[in-house]
Amino acid sequence: MRSRRLTELELLSKIAAALAAVVLATGCPDTSSIPPQSGSTTAASVPEEPASEDTGLKATTGSQIDADPDWRNFRNGTHLRGIAGTTLPENLELLWELETHDGVTSTAAISKGRVYVAELSGNLRCLDLHSGQEYWHYRTIESEDPEEFAPGFNAPVTLSETAVFIGDEDGRFYGLDRETKAELWPPIETNGEIKGGATILPPDPQTGVPRVMFGSHDSKLYCINAETGEQLWTFDTSGPVNGSQTLDGQYTFVSGCDKPFLRVVDVETGAQHAEVPLDGSLMIASPGLVGSELYFGTSDGEVIALDWQAEKRLWTYSDPKRQQEIHSSPAVTDQLVVIGSRDKRLHAIDRETGDEVWTFETRGPIDSSPVVVGERIFFGSADRNLYGVDFAGKEIWKYNAGRRVSASPAVGEDHLIIGCEGPGGKILCFGAMR
């Protein structure tokens, strides 16, 4: 594989600037709000969330982010930055694998020594993280016959402390007990496929009711009581909701098909707070958030940085010669926005300027959303390989999975979990041999 890199002069300049940023950041234990950047709108601070060890580009990063050492939702935190709060061994080895009937496109969740994986055959499995041993499985139909069609799962798995939440391709949303797989309430019916992961909201400030939010292709965003399934509010998005919801305090973001606007929704009331013009582009995956700045790919093959509070597009990145849809969600560090594209490349973009830093070529479209683990980036490709690259865009690890990989990695408790597409597609677990 080839990696396109900066010139030596550009690289030295960026390293010098980054080292200066480290000096300025020293002594700031909470830098979830990003310092003002030259030439861009000042980013507002975000509510403080539990932070883990310094992750991202260690040579140039001086901040902590909302990463969990587990991996409980699609991009590991409500800001959806795709940064792991744990490490992986230098020599990543296959620890176990589990063959499925129809494959996996969903992103797994990891917590307390267990992994929760959803399959296209309609099975949701709870497995031992270290051995792959099954604790339980739940299917969307009563029959256990793998040849009998069951609505499958494309949506990522989301965990609360006690429950598992997920939606299926027939538009049903499930809440299950994490220990017993017992249904918390009868599956909630929507009128369209559910592809995005659920978002755990803080309890209602007035009543203390636990809440969970999810979107559907029926053009609605739902908020329900997480314990009873009772509907608290719905919001008409005027178009299918494809991704998982990013949270900036009490606000989340969706874009519809009726007009090119980003709708800002107040999750406390379910009412629209604002509309931000997108200038013709449609967001088709989940955005990453830093301060008030959103980073996302579009149906036009662009990557956009948008300050939603200032209602200002900060920059637009694209390659007109190879402009393809972007279904990947970005990993966002202090310096880089890293995202896959159907142009078969992983793109690393300077977060401040929107300039290309490097691209990494594969032989298939990349719908898989990359994950940053320390100084490495992991992702899958339709060329049937899993990749690890460093922050210079150099390949440092590769595994032939034998099937297309559109699922995104889940990295928690020193393990990487990912699934493969197609009949016989496997669930793969990587880590260090004991």
Summary of the structure (lengths in Angstrom):
residues: 434
radius of gyration: 20.2
end to end distance: 31.2
largest distance: 63.0
contacts: 1610
relative contact order: 0.16
helix: 5%
strand: 38%
